[in-house]
Amino acid sequence: MTTPTAAAEWRPDPLLTIDDVAAWLGKPKNTLYAWHSRGKGPRAIRVGNTLRYRRSEVERWLDAHTDPER
């Protein structure tokens, strides 16, 4: 009997397009481009001449910018 290894269970973190993230955040793509050029917003990865976002990075950024409970 074989036991599944960590490598067999590993799944890549989905890379989202700028369109995906703009729709998720309800922001225009130009805002995301501006944030990226200023070092703000969720961290992005340049793949060729396009930006991609790890879903986990967008979630982390949202968590960091969520108002505290009152």
N, C-alpha and C positions, 0 to 999 in steps of 0.2 A: 504494500500500500504506500503510495507516495503522498507526501504532505505538500500543499501549495506553498510556494516560496513567496517572499515579498515581491520579487520581480514579476511573478505571474499575476499578482494582485494590483500592481501599479497601473494607474491610469494617468495619462497626461492631463494637465490642467488645460481646459479648453482655451484656445486663443480666439478672442473676439475681435471682430472688425470694428473700425471706428463707427460704422453705421449701427452695429449692434449696441455699442456703448452709448451712442447718442440717443438711440431709441430708449434704452434702459433708463438713462438719467433724465430724459426729456429735455436735452440740450441740443442746440445746433452743432453740427460737425465743426464749424468754424470756432466755436467756443472750445472744443476739445483740442483743436490744433493750437489755439492761442495758449491754453493751459500748458500744453506740452512744451511749447517754445519758451514759456516762462518758468518751467520746472514746477508747475502746480498740477492739480488733478491727479488722477490715478496714474501710476507708473506705466509706461508703455514700452513696447519693444519695436524697434525698427526692423522690419523684414523687407529687404530690398528698399523700395521707395514708399512703403506703406507702413502704417502703424498698426500694431496688434496689441491687445490687452489681455493679460491673464485674468480669467474670471476671479480668481482668488485675490488679485491685486485690487480689482474694482471693489470687491466686497470689503477688503481691508480698509480701503480709502473711505468707503461709505461708513463703516464702523467708526473710523477716526473722526468723521465729520457729523456724527449723529449727536443731537442735543442730549445732554444727560437727563435721566429721569428726574421728575420733580416730585 
